[in-house]
């Protein structure tokens, strides 16, 4: 009984155990998904714009969803959170289930962008209206503190849809989406633990455990597995949910630590998905294409064109992402508008650098052929 009491009373203990259980359970589920995908020929065929050359299962999201859902619900039940928190959790699970099944259908038979957007909006509105989680203010950004309810619902819905698609779009090279998802969830999870939001911390660490195991297969040469839309859609939704809950918290860390505005921290934590999506949408629209038209013009594709391997490109982006987060935390004493200007400048440079280096490399190659 004393062991059960320790489990239910120490947030760090049960969050860590949830992470470990998610990892162990995932390790045993992903091989089954790989086997069934090959057996039933549910494999992703390489295309001209694909980064892989062999048929590979893109149903890894099924394993992430199962382990995340099972471990989160089991530990939430063991710990015994309040009925209010558990009801909010059930609403979140209902919403990500909508996105999960949309993703599975898209992975297997395809789904139009319009139907996916409608499903994403339905999931977002469900969470916003039923659980009451929404962006309530902008912390003085542009002089705006609080936001009227209707505008808040609309803005929050757009944020959910944007982040779902942003995370889906960055799932283009091995390890990238899983690594950035783990980084974002880890930072949010630390803040949730510090602030006593233990159910949210449990959610964050459970996701980390599921993604850590997935990366072992996603980065494998012989047992490779892709996340697919079945994973990226609902993971993007969970990250957006964590960000919105975080923005509504009253941060009360040690007085010696001066944190930047929460909106700045969120933008830093999610910098790469936001940057890449805004950039790729702008480029496609300027070229007269649909924003959802697939291509190989993402930042991570530009990095690959510089001669980087998938792993090295992912590591480079992850380290850059961590540096952006550290920078955001170091400028906490500045005015919110100064913080945003600094952050946007650094993130913009992050997006332009691969393009500049590629042009420089092409220029050197071109000149060398003339000699």
C-alpha positions as a Markdown table, in Angstrom:
| # | Residue | x | y | z |
|---|---|---|---|---|
| 1 | Unk | 0.0 | 0.0 | 0.0 |
| 2 | Unk | 2.9 | 2.4 | 0.8 |
| 3 | Unk | 4.2 | 1.9 | -2.7 |
| 4 | Unk | 0.8 | 2.7 | -4.3 |
| 5 | Unk | 0.6 | 5.8 | -2.0 |
| 6 | Unk | 4.1 | 6.9 | -3.2 |
| 7 | Unk | 3.0 | 6.4 | -6.8 |
| 8 | Unk | -0.2 | 8.4 | -6.4 |
| 9 | Unk | 1.3 | 11.2 | -4.3 |
| 10 | Unk | 4.6 | 12.0 | -6.0 |
| 11 | Unk | 4.1 | 13.7 | -9.4 |
| 12 | Unk | 7.7 | 13.2 | -10.5 |
| 13 | Unk | 7.4 | 9.4 | -9.8 |
| 14 | Unk | 4.2 | 8.7 | -11.6 |
| 15 | Unk | 5.1 | 11.0 | -14.6 |
| 16 | Unk | 8.4 | 9.2 | -14.9 |
| 17 | Unk | 6.8 | 5.8 | -14.7 |
| 18 | Unk | 4.2 | 6.8 | -17.3 |
| 19 | Unk | 7.1 | 7.8 | -19.6 |
| 20 | Unk | 8.9 | 4.5 | -19.1 |
| 21 | Unk | 5.7 | 2.4 | -19.5 |
| 22 | Unk | 4.9 | 4.3 | -22.8 |
| 23 | Unk | 8.3 | 3.6 | -24.0 |
| 24 | Unk | 8.3 | -0.1 | -23.1 |
| 25 | Unk | 4.8 | -0.6 | -24.5 |
| 26 | Unk | 5.7 | 1.2 | -27.7 |
| 27 | Unk | 8.8 | -0.8 | -28.3 |
| 28 | Unk | 6.6 | -4.0 | -28.4 |
| 29 | Unk | 3.8 | -2.5 | -30.5 |
| 30 | Unk | 5.8 | -1.0 | -33.4 |
| 31 | Unk | 7.3 | -4.3 | -34.6 |
| 32 | Unk | 3.7 | -5.7 | -34.8 |
| 33 | Unk | 2.6 | -2.7 | -36.9 |
| 34 | Unk | 5.6 | -3.2 | -39.2 |
| 35 | Unk | 4.7 | -6.9 | -39.5 |
| 36 | Unk | 1.0 | -6.4 | -40.2 |
| 37 | Unk | 1.8 | -3.5 | -42.7 |
| 38 | Unk | 4.0 | -5.9 | -44.7 |
| 39 | Unk | 1.6 | -8.8 | -44.4 |
| 40 | Unk | -1.4 | -6.7 | -45.7 |
| 41 | Unk | 0.8 | -4.6 | -48.0 |
| 42 | Unk | -0.2 | -1.4 | -46.3 |
| 43 | Unk | 3.1 | 0.3 | -47.3 |
| 44 | Unk | 3.9 | 3.7 | -48.4 |
| 45 | Unk | 5.2 | 3.6 | -52.0 |
| 46 | Unk | 8.2 | 5.9 | -52.7 |
| 47 | Unk | 7.4 | 8.9 | -55.0 |
| 48 | Unk | 9.5 | 11.4 | -56.9 |
| 49 | Unk | 9.4 | 13.8 | -53.9 |
| 50 | Unk | 9.8 | 11.1 | -51.3 |
| 51 | Unk | 12.9 | 11.0 | -49.0 |
| 52 | Unk | 12.9 | 7.2 | -49.0 |
| 53 | Unk | 13.6 | 4.6 | -51.7 |
| 54 | Unk | 12.0 | 1.5 | -50.2 |
| 55 | Unk | 8.3 | 0.7 | -49.4 |
| 56 | Unk | 7.9 | 1.6 | -45.8 |
| 57 | Unk | 4.9 | 1.4 | -43.4 |
| 58 | Unk | 3.5 | 4.9 | -42.6 |
| 59 | Unk | 1.2 | 3.7 | -39.8 |
| 60 | Unk | 3.6 | 4.4 | -36.9 |
| 61 | Unk | 1.0 | 6.9 | -35.6 |
| 62 | Unk | -1.2 | 4.0 | -34.6 |
| 63 | Unk | 1.4 | 2.8 | -32.1 |
| 64 | Unk | 2.0 | 6.3 | -30.8 |
| 65 | Unk | -1.7 | 6.9 | -30.3 |
| 66 | Unk | -2.3 | 3.5 | -28.6 |
| 67 | Unk | 0.6 | 3.8 | -26.1 |
| 68 | Unk | -0.1 | 7.5 | -25.4 |
| 69 | Unk | -3.8 | 6.9 | -24.8 |
| 70 | Unk | -3.5 | 3.7 | -22.7 |
| 71 | Unk | -0.6 | 5.0 | -20.5 |
| 72 | Unk | -2.2 | 8.4 | -20.0 |
| 73 | Unk | -5.6 | 7.1 | -19.0 |
| 74 | Unk | -4.2 | 4.3 | -16.8 |
| 75 | Unk | -2.0 | 6.7 | -14.8 |
| 76 | Unk | -4.7 | 9.4 | -14.6 |
| 77 | Unk | -7.0 | 6.7 | -13.1 |
| 78 | Unk | -4.4 | 5.5 | -10.6 |
| 79 | Unk | -3.4 | 9.0 | -9.4 |
| 80 | Unk | -7.0 | 9.9 | -8.9 |
| 81 | Unk | -7.3 | 13.5 | -10.3 |
| 82 | Unk | -10.4 | 15.5 | -9.7 |
| 83 | Unk | -13.5 | 14.9 | -11.8 |
| 84 | Unk | -13.1 | 18.3 | -13.5 |
| 85 | Unk | -9.6 | 17.4 | -14.6 |
| 86 | Unk | -10.6 | 13.9 | -15.7 |
| 87 | Unk | -13.5 | 15.3 | -17.7 |
| 88 | Unk | -11.2 | 17.7 | -19.5 |
| 89 | Unk | -8.9 | 14.8 | -20.2 |
| 90 | Unk | -11.7 | 12.8 | -21.8 |
| 91 | Unk | -12.6 | 15.8 | -24.0 |
| 92 | Unk | -9.0 | 16.0 | -25.2 |
| 93 | Unk | -9.0 | 12.2 | -25.9 |
| 94 | Unk | -12.2 | 12.6 | -27.9 |
| 95 | Unk | -10.7 | 15.4 | -30.0 |
| 96 | Unk | -7.4 | 13.6 | -30.7 |
| 97 | Unk | -9.4 | 10.4 | -31.6 |
| 98 | Unk | -11.1 | 12.4 | -34.3 |
| 99 | Unk | -7.8 | 13.5 | -35.7 |
| 100 | Unk | -6.3 | 10.0 | -35.3 |
| 101 | Unk | -9.0 | 8.4 | -37.4 |
| 102 | Unk | -8.8 | 11.2 | -40.0 |
| 103 | Unk | -5.1 | 10.5 | -40.2 |
| 104 | Unk | -5.5 | 6.7 | -40.6 |
| 105 | Unk | -8.0 | 7.2 | -43.4 |
| 106 | Unk | -5.6 | 9.6 | -45.1 |
| 107 | Unk | -2.7 | 7.2 | -44.7 |
| 108 | Unk | -4.6 | 4.3 | -46.2 |
| 109 | Unk | -6.9 | 5.7 | -48.9 |
| 110 | Unk | -6.3 | 9.5 | -49.0 |
| 111 | Unk | -8.4 | 12.4 | -47.8 |
| 112 | Unk | -9.0 | 15.8 | -49.3 |
| 113 | Unk | -7.5 | 18.9 | -47.6 |
| 114 | Unk | -11.0 | 20.3 | -47.1 |
| 115 | Unk | -12.2 | 17.2 | -45.2 |
| 116 | Unk | -9.1 | 17.3 | -43.0 |
| 117 | Unk | -9.6 | 21.0 | -42.2 |
| 118 | Unk | -13.3 | 20.3 | -41.3 |
| 119 | Unk | -12.3 | 17.5 | -39.0 |
| 120 | Unk | -9.5 | 19.6 | -37.4 |
| 121 | Unk | -12.0 | 22.4 | -36.7 |
| 122 | Unk | -14.5 | 20.0 | -35.2 |
| 123 | Unk | -11.8 | 18.6 | -32.8 |
| 124 | Unk | -10.7 | 22.1 | -31.9 |
| 125 | Unk | -14.2 | 23.5 | -31.2 |
| 126 | Unk | -15.0 | 20.4 | -29.2 |
| 127 | Unk | -12.1 | 21.1 | -26.8 |
| 128 | Unk | -12.6 | 24.9 | -26.7 |
| 129 | Unk | -16.4 | 24.8 | -26.0 |
| 130 | Unk | -16.6 | 21.8 | -23.7 |
| 131 | Unk | -13.4 | 22.2 | -21.7 |
| 132 | Unk | -13.2 | 26.0 | -21.9 |
| 133 | Unk | -9.5 | 25.9 | -22.9 |
| 134 | Unk | -8.8 | 29.0 | -25.1 |
| 135 | Unk | -6.5 | 31.9 | -25.6 |
| 136 | Unk | -7.8 | 34.5 | -23.3 |
| 137 | Unk | -5.3 | 37.4 | -23.9 |
| 138 | Unk | -2.1 | 38.5 | -25.6 |
| 139 | Unk | -0.2 | 39.8 | -22.6 |
| 140 | Unk | -0.2 | 43.3 | -23.8 |
| 141 | Unk | 1.0 | 42.5 | -27.3 |
| 142 | Unk | -0.1 | 45.4 | -29.6 |
| 143 | Unk | -1.8 | 46.8 | -26.5 |
| 144 | Unk | -4.2 | 43.8 | -26.2 |
| 145 | Unk | -4.7 | 42.2 | -22.8 |
| 146 | Unk | -8.0 | 40.3 | -22.8 |
| 147 | Unk | -9.9 | 39.1 | -25.9 |
| 148 | Unk | -13.7 | 38.9 | -26.3 |
| 149 | Unk | -15.1 | 35.4 | -26.0 |
| 150 | Unk | -16.1 | 35.0 | -29.7 |
| 151 | Unk | -12.8 | 36.4 | -31.0 |
| 152 | Unk | -11.0 | 34.1 | -28.5 |
| 153 | Unk | -12.8 | 31.0 | -29.7 |
| 154 | Unk | -12.1 | 31.9 | -33.4 |
| 155 | Unk | -8.4 | 32.7 | -32.7 |
| 156 | Unk | -7.9 | 29.5 | -30.6 |
| 157 | Unk | -9.6 | 27.4 | -33.4 |
| 158 | Unk | -7.2 | 28.9 | -36.0 |
| 159 | Unk | -4.2 | 28.2 | -33.7 |
| 160 | Unk | -5.2 | 24.5 | -33.3 |
| 161 | Unk | -5.7 | 24.1 | -37.1 |
| 162 | Unk | -2.5 | 25.9 | -37.9 |
| 163 | Unk | -0.4 | 23.8 | -35.5 |
| 164 | Unk | -2.0 | 20.5 | -36.6 |
| 165 | Unk | -1.0 | 21.3 | -40.2 |
| 166 | Unk | 2.4 | 22.7 | -39.2 |
| 167 | Unk | 3.4 | 19.6 | -37.4 |
| 168 | Unk | 2.0 | 17.5 | -40.3 |
| 169 | Unk | 4.1 | 19.4 | -42.8 |
| 170 | Unk | 7.4 | 19.1 | -41.0 |
| 171 | Unk | 7.1 | 15.3 | -41.0 |
| 172 | Unk | 9.3 | 15.1 | -44.1 |
| 173 | Unk | 12.6 | 13.6 | -43.0 |
| 174 | Unk | 13.6 | 10.8 | -40.6 |
| 175 | Unk | 13.5 | 11.8 | -36.9 |
| 176 | Unk | 12.4 | 15.4 | -37.3 |
| 177 | Unk | 8.8 | 15.4 | -36.2 |
| 178 | Unk | 9.5 | 13.0 | -33.3 |
| 179 | Unk | 12.5 | 14.9 | -32.0 |
| 180 | Unk | 10.8 | 18.3 | -32.2 |
| 181 | Unk | 7.7 | 16.9 | -30.6 |
| 182 | Unk | 9.8 | 15.5 | -27.7 |
| 183 | Unk | 11.6 | 18.9 | -27.2 |
| 184 | Unk | 8.4 | 20.9 | -27.1 |
| 185 | Unk | 6.6 | 18.4 | -24.8 |
| 186 | Unk | 9.7 | 18.3 | -22.5 |
| 187 | Unk | 9.8 | 22.1 | -22.1 |
| 188 | Unk | 6.1 | 22.3 | -21.5 |
| 189 | Unk | 6.2 | 19.4 | -19.1 |
| 190 | Unk | 8.9 | 21.0 | -17.0 |
| 191 | Unk | 6.8 | 24.2 | -16.6 |
| 192 | Unk | 3.7 | 22.1 | -15.8 |
| 193 | Unk | 5.6 | 20.3 | -13.1 |
| 194 | Unk | 7.0 | 23.5 | -11.6 |
| 195 | Unk | 3.5 | 25.1 | -11.6 |
| 196 | Unk | 1.7 | 22.1 | -10.2 |
| 197 | Unk | -0.3 | 21.2 | -13.3 |
| 198 | Unk | 0.4 | 17.5 | -12.8 |
| 199 | Unk | -2.2 | 16.1 | -15.2 |
| 200 | Unk | -0.7 | 18.2 | -18.0 |
| 201 | Unk | 2.8 | 17.1 | -16.9 |
| 202 | Unk | 1.6 | 13.5 | -17.1 |
| 203 | Unk | 0.3 | 14.2 | -20.6 |
| 204 | Unk | 3.6 | 15.7 | -21.7 |
| 205 | Unk | 5.8 | 12.9 | -20.4 |
| 206 | Unk | 3.6 | 10.2 | -21.7 |
| 207 | Unk | 3.9 | 11.7 | -25.2 |
| 208 | Unk | 7.7 | 11.8 | -24.8 |
| 209 | Unk | 7.9 | 8.1 | -23.9 |
| 210 | Unk | 5.8 | 7.2 | -27.0 |
| 211 | Unk | 7.8 | 9.4 | -29.3 |
| 212 | Unk | 11.2 | 8.2 | -27.9 |
| 213 | Unk | 10.4 | 4.6 | -28.8 |
| 214 | Unk | 9.1 | 5.6 | -32.2 |
| 215 | Unk | 12.4 | 7.3 | -33.0 |
| 216 | Unk | 14.2 | 4.0 | -32.6 |
| 217 | Unk | 12.2 | 2.7 | -35.5 |
| 218 | Unk | 11.9 | 5.9 | -37.5 |
| 219 | Unk | 15.7 | 6.2 | -37.6 |
| 220 | Unk | 16.3 | 2.5 | -38.2 |
| 221 | Unk | 17.7 | 1.3 | -41.5 |
| 222 | Unk | 16.2 | -2.2 | -41.3 |
| 223 | Unk | 13.0 | -1.7 | -39.3 |
| 224 | Unk | 12.0 | 1.8 | -40.5 |
| 225 | Unk | 8.6 | 3.1 | -39.7 |
| 226 | Unk | 7.0 | 6.4 | -40.6 |
| 227 | Unk | 4.6 | 8.4 | -38.3 |
| 228 | Unk | 2.1 | 9.2 | -41.1 |
| 229 | Unk | -0.9 | 11.5 | -40.7 |
| 230 | Unk | -2.3 | 9.1 | -38.1 |
| 231 | Unk | 0.5 | 10.4 | -35.8 |
| 232 | Unk | 1.3 | 13.9 | -36.9 |
| 233 | Unk | -2.2 | 15.2 | -36.9 |
| 234 | Unk | -3.0 | 14.3 | -33.3 |
| 235 | Unk | 0.5 | 15.1 | -32.0 |
| 236 | Unk | 0.2 | 18.6 | -33.5 |
| 237 | Unk | -3.1 | 19.0 | -31.7 |
| 238 | Unk | -1.6 | 17.9 | -28.4 |
| 239 | Unk | 1.3 | 20.4 | -28.8 |
| 240 | Unk | -1.2 | 23.2 | -29.5 |
| 241 | Unk | -3.3 | 22.1 | -26.5 |
| 242 | Unk | -0.2 | 22.2 | -24.2 |
| 243 | Unk | 0.7 | 25.6 | -25.6 |
| 244 | Unk | -2.7 | 27.1 | -24.9 |
| 245 | Unk | -2.9 | 25.7 | -21.4 |
| 246 | Unk | 0.6 | 27.0 | -20.8 |
| 247 | Unk | -0.4 | 30.5 | -22.0 |
| 248 | Unk | -3.3 | 30.6 | -19.4 |
| 249 | Unk | -1.0 | 29.7 | -16.5 |
| 250 | Unk | 0.3 | 32.2 | -13.9 |
| 251 | Unk | 4.0 | 31.4 | -13.9 |
| 252 | Unk | 5.4 | 31.5 | -10.3 |
| 253 | Unk | 9.0 | 30.3 | -10.5 |
| 254 | Unk | 11.7 | 31.6 | -8.3 |
| 255 | Unk | 11.8 | 35.4 | -8.0 |
| 256 | Unk | 15.4 | 35.4 | -9.1 |
| 257 | Unk | 14.3 | 34.1 | -12.5 |
| 258 | Unk | 12.7 | 36.6 | -14.8 |
| 259 | Unk | 10.8 | 34.8 | -17.6 |
| 260 | Unk | 9.8 | 36.3 | -20.9 |
| 261 | Unk | 6.2 | 36.7 | -21.8 |
| 262 | Unk | 4.4 | 33.3 | -22.2 |
| 263 | Unk | 3.5 | 34.0 | -25.8 |
| 264 | Unk | 7.2 | 34.5 | -26.6 |
| 265 | Unk | 8.1 | 31.2 | -24.9 |
| 266 | Unk | 5.4 | 29.4 | -26.9 |
| 267 | Unk | 6.6 | 30.9 | -30.2 |
| 268 | Unk | 10.2 | 29.8 | -29.3 |
| 269 | Unk | 9.2 | 26.3 | -28.4 |
| 270 | Unk | 7.2 | 25.9 | -31.6 |
| 271 | Unk | 9.5 | 28.0 | -33.7 |
| 272 | Unk | 10.5 | 25.5 | -36.4 |
| 273 | Unk | 7.0 | 24.2 | -37.3 |
| 274 | Unk | 5.6 | 27.8 | -37.3 |
| 275 | Unk | 8.5 | 29.2 | -39.5 |
| 276 | Unk | 8.5 | 26.3 | -42.0 |
| 277 | Unk | 4.7 | 26.4 | -42.5 |
| 278 | Unk | 4.5 | 30.2 | -42.9 |
| 279 | Unk | 7.4 | 30.1 | -45.3 |
| 280 | Unk | 6.2 | 27.2 | -47.4 |
| 281 | Unk | 2.6 | 28.6 | -47.6 |
| 282 | Unk | 4.0 | 31.9 | -48.7 |
| 283 | Unk | 6.2 | 30.4 | -51.4 |
| 284 | Unk | 3.4 | 28.2 | -52.8 |
| 285 | Unk | 0.9 | 31.1 | -53.0 |
| 286 | Unk | 3.5 | 33.3 | -54.7 |
| 287 | Unk | 4.1 | 30.5 | -57.2 |
| 288 | Unk | 0.3 | 30.3 | -57.8 |
| 289 | Unk | 0.0 | 26.9 | -56.2 |
| 290 | Unk | -2.3 | 25.6 | -53.5 |
| 291 | Unk | -0.8 | 26.1 | -50.0 |
| 292 | Unk | -1.4 | 22.3 | -49.5 |
| 293 | Unk | 0.4 | 21.2 | -52.7 |
| 294 | Unk | 3.2 | 18.8 | -51.8 |
| 295 | Unk | 6.8 | 19.7 | -52.8 |
| 296 | Unk | 10.4 | 19.5 | -51.6 |
| 297 | Unk | 10.8 | 23.1 | -50.8 |
| 298 | Unk | 10.8 | 22.8 | -47.0 |
| 299 | Unk | 13.7 | 24.1 | -44.9 |
| 300 | Unk | 14.7 | 20.5 | -44.0 |
| 301 | Unk | 14.7 | 19.6 | -47.7 |
| 302 | Unk | 17.0 | 22.5 | -48.3 |
| 303 | Unk | 19.3 | 21.3 | -45.6 |
| 304 | Unk | 19.4 | 17.8 | -47.2 |
| 305 | Unk | 20.3 | 19.5 | -50.5 |
| 306 | Unk | 23.4 | 20.8 | -48.8 |
| 307 | Unk | 24.6 | 17.2 | -48.4 |
| 308 | Unk | 23.4 | 16.6 | -44.9 |
| 309 | Unk | 22.1 | 13.1 | -43.9 |
| 310 | Unk | 18.6 | 12.8 | -42.4 |
| 311 | Unk | 20.0 | 12.3 | -38.9 |
| 312 | Unk | 22.4 | 15.3 | -39.2 |
| 313 | Unk | 19.7 | 17.5 | -40.6 |
| 314 | Unk | 17.4 | 16.6 | -37.8 |
| 315 | Unk | 20.2 | 17.1 | -35.2 |
| 316 | Unk | 21.0 | 20.5 | -36.7 |
| 317 | Unk | 17.4 | 21.7 | -36.6 |
| 318 | Unk | 16.9 | 20.3 | -33.1 |
| 319 | Unk | 20.0 | 22.1 | -31.7 |
| 320 | Unk | 18.9 | 25.3 | -33.4 |
| 321 | Unk | 15.5 | 24.9 | -31.9 |
| 322 | Unk | 17.0 | 24.5 | -28.4 |
| 323 | Unk | 19.2 | 27.6 | -29.0 |
| 324 | Unk | 16.1 | 29.6 | -29.9 |
| 325 | Unk | 14.3 | 28.5 | -26.7 |
| 326 | Unk | 17.4 | 29.4 | -24.6 |
| 327 | Unk | 17.6 | 32.8 | -26.3 |
| 328 | Unk | 13.9 | 33.4 | -25.5 |
| 329 | Unk | 14.5 | 32.6 | -21.8 |
| 330 | Unk | 17.5 | 34.9 | -21.7 |
| 331 | Unk | 15.6 | 38.0 | -22.8 |
| 332 | Unk | 12.9 | 37.9 | -20.2 |
| 333 | Unk | 13.7 | 41.4 | -18.9 |
| 334 | Unk | 12.9 | 43.0 | -22.2 |
| 335 | Unk | 9.6 | 44.5 | -23.3 |
| 336 | Unk | 7.3 | 42.0 | -25.0 |
| 337 | Unk | 7.7 | 43.8 | -28.4 |
| 338 | Unk | 11.5 | 43.8 | -28.1 |
| 339 | Unk | 11.4 | 40.1 | -27.2 |
| 340 | Unk | 9.3 | 39.4 | -30.3 |
| 341 | Unk | 11.5 | 41.4 | -32.6 |
| 342 | Unk | 14.6 | 39.6 | -31.4 |
| 343 | Unk | 12.9 | 36.2 | -31.6 |
| 344 | Unk | 11.4 | 36.8 | -35.1 |
| 345 | Unk | 14.8 | 38.0 | -36.3 |
| 346 | Unk | 16.6 | 34.9 | -35.1 |
| 347 | Unk | 14.0 | 32.5 | -36.4 |
| 348 | Unk | 13.9 | 34.3 | -39.8 |
| 349 | Unk | 17.6 | 33.9 | -40.1 |
| 350 | Unk | 17.2 | 30.2 | -39.2 |
| 351 | Unk | 14.9 | 29.9 | -42.2 |
| 352 | Unk | 17.0 | 31.9 | -44.6 |
| 353 | Unk | 20.4 | 30.3 | -43.8 |
| 354 | Unk | 19.9 | 27.0 | -45.7 |
| 355 | Unk | 18.7 | 28.9 | -48.8 |
| 356 | Unk | 21.7 | 31.3 | -48.6 |
| 357 | Unk | 24.2 | 28.4 | -48.1 |
| 358 | Unk | 22.6 | 26.5 | -51.0 |
| 359 | Unk | 22.9 | 29.5 | -53.4 |
| 360 | Unk | 26.5 | 30.0 | -52.2 |
| 361 | Unk | 27.3 | 26.4 | -52.8 |
| 362 | Unk | 25.7 | 26.4 | -56.3 |
| 363 | Unk | 27.6 | 29.6 | -57.1 |
| 364 | Unk | 30.9 | 28.0 | -56.1 |
| 365 | Unk | 30.1 | 24.8 | -58.1 |
| 366 | Unk | 29.1 | 26.9 | -61.1 |
| 367 | Unk | 32.3 | 29.0 | -61.0 |
| 368 | Unk | 34.5 | 25.8 | -60.6 |
| 369 | Unk | 33.0 | 24.3 | -63.8 |
| 370 | Unk | 34.0 | 27.5 | -65.7 |
| 371 | Unk | 37.7 | 27.1 | -64.6 |
